[in-house]
Amino acid sequence: MSDVRLNFAACAALILVACSIGKPIPQANTYLVQPPAPQSVPAVAPRQESVRVGNVRVSAAYAGTALVYRRDDVQFVSDPYSRFIAEPGAMLGDQMAAWLGRAGPFKSVTEPESTLPARYVLEATVTELYGDFRPGRAPAAVLAVQFALIDESGALPKAVLERSIARRVDLARESPDALVRGYGDALGEILTELRGELEVVQK
């Protein structure tokens, strides 16, 4: 490469650097999914057993902290500037434990990190967690969870309840803020339905 070309390339690089100086670096907004507080008391008296919420697994497509938007039948995009404040499995596990602890129907509910003994373990796998922003549709928050309640009191653990619950919550607008609020409402509805299922599990 000639000296002229080298000098031109160097000048161009310096101009680009100079133009970038002083420009603020975009900061990611962080979000926490919070379901509304339980609005009703349990239909039955709380059970005397304890339950521990296990580590919540999240399908690989949604396991990162960036919010995920569905743009068409096959295109999903992640938003690098809108993120969950923590890994979604851990965040949702803590929220599930706190909600069930307030709502029943167990004597006590412990978080995934707890080492306290519990007769039951509630396993959960999040299979869908995205904003449906496809053209021609109302924007919506989509959340689906597979639950399994494991009784660990016997010689071998056994599943006493297996349930998949999904919710689609329409949003007033297509935005990260509205989407996370929609996730909170969806999680509250899912946990309310789950509570009804847990209340009738055979003791």
PEHU-V22950 format. One record per pair of residues at least 6 apart in sequence whose ideal C-beta (glycine too) atoms are under 6 Angstrom apart, sorted by the first residue. I is the first residue (numbers start at 1). J is the second residue. D is the distance in whole Angstrom. If there is no record, write none. Layout:
BEGIN
i->I j->J d->D
i->I j->J d->D
END
This chain:
BEGIN
i->26 j->81 d->6
i->28 j->81 d->5
i->28 j->83 d->5
i->29 j->82 d->5
i->30 j->83 d->5
i->30 j->85 d->4
i->31 j->84 d->6
i->31 j->180 d->4
i->32 j->85 d->5
i->33 j->183 d->5
i->33 j->184 d->5
i->34 j->184 d->5
i->35 j->99 d->5
i->35 j->184 d->5
i->35 j->187 d->4
i->35 j->188 d->4
i->36 j->188 d->5
i->38 j->102 d->6
i->38 j->103 d->4
i->42 j->104 d->4
i->42 j->105 d->5
i->43 j->199 d->6
i->44 j->199 d->5
i->46 j->104 d->5
i->46 j->105 d->5
i->46 j->107 d->6
i->47 j->105 d->6
i->47 j->106 d->5
i->48 j->107 d->5
i->49 j->119 d->4
i->50 j->107 d->6
i->50 j->108 d->5
i->50 j->118 d->4
i->51 j->106 d->5
i->51 j->109 d->5
i->51 j->118 d->6
i->51 j->120 d->4
i->51 j->122 d->6
i->52 j->110 d->5
i->52 j->114 d->6
i->52 j->118 d->4
i->52 j->121 d->5
i->53 j->93 d->5
i->53 j->96 d->5
i->53 j->97 d->4
i->53 j->112 d->5
i->53 j->122 d->5
i->54 j->121 d->5
i->54 j->123 d->5
i->55 j->112 d->5
i->56 j->89 d->4
i->56 j->92 d->5
i->56 j->93 d->4
i->56 j->124 d->5
i->57 j->125 d->5
i->58 j->88 d->5
i->58 j->89 d->5
i->58 j->126 d->4
i->59 j->127 d->5
i->62 j->68 d->6
i->62 j->129 d->4
i->65 j->83 d->4
i->65 j->84 d->5
i->66 j->78 d->4
i->66 j->79 d->6
i->66 j->80 d->6
i->66 j->83 d->5
i->67 j->79 d->5
i->67 j->82 d->5
i->67 j->176 d->6
i->68 j->76 d->6
i->68 j->78 d->5
i->68 j->130 d->4
i->69 j->77 d->5
i->69 j->131 d->5
i->69 j->133 d->5
i->70 j->76 d->5
i->70 j->130 d->5
i->70 j->132 d->5
i->70 j->134 d->6
i->71 j->77 d->6
i->72 j->134 d->6
i->82 j->176 d->4
i->84 j->91 d->6
i->93 j->112 d->5
i->94 j->111 d->6
i->97 j->109 d->5
i->97 j->111 d->4
i->99 j->191 d->5
i->100 j->109 d->5
i->101 j->109 d->4
i->103 j->195 d->6
i->105 j->198 d->5
i->105 j->199 d->5
i->110 j->116 d->5
i->119 j->153 d->5
i->120 j->149 d->6
i->120 j->151 d->6
i->121 j->150 d->5
i->122 j->149 d->6
i->123 j->148 d->4
i->124 j->145 d->5
i->124 j->147 d->5
i->125 j->146 d->5
i->126 j->145 d->5
i->127 j->144 d->5
i->127 j->146 d->6
i->128 j->142 d->5
i->128 j->144 d->4
i->129 j->143 d->6
i->130 j->142 d->5
i->131 j->179 d->4
i->132 j->140 d->5
i->132 j->142 d->5
i->133 j->139 d->5
i->133 j->174 d->5
i->138 j->170 d->5
i->139 j->171 d->4
i->139 j->174 d->4
i->140 j->168 d->5
i->140 j->170 d->5
i->140 j->171 d->6
i->141 j->169 d->5
i->141 j->179 d->5
i->141 j->182 d->3
i->141 j->183 d->5
i->141 j->186 d->5
i->142 j->168 d->5
i->143 j->167 d->6
i->143 j->183 d->6
i->143 j->186 d->4
i->144 j->166 d->4
i->145 j->165 d->6
i->145 j->190 d->6
i->146 j->164 d->5
i->147 j->163 d->5
i->148 j->159 d->5
i->148 j->162 d->5
i->149 j->160 d->5
i->149 j->161 d->4
i->150 j->157 d->5
i->150 j->159 d->6
i->151 j->158 d->5
i->151 j->160 d->5
i->160 j->201 d->6
i->161 j->201 d->5
i->163 j->197 d->6
i->165 j->190 d->5
i->165 j->193 d->5
i->167 j->186 d->4
i->167 j->189 d->5
i->167 j->190 d->6
i->169 j->182 d->4
i->169 j->185 d->5
i->169 j->186 d->5
i->171 j->178 d->4
i->171 j->182 d->5
i->172 j->178 d->6
END
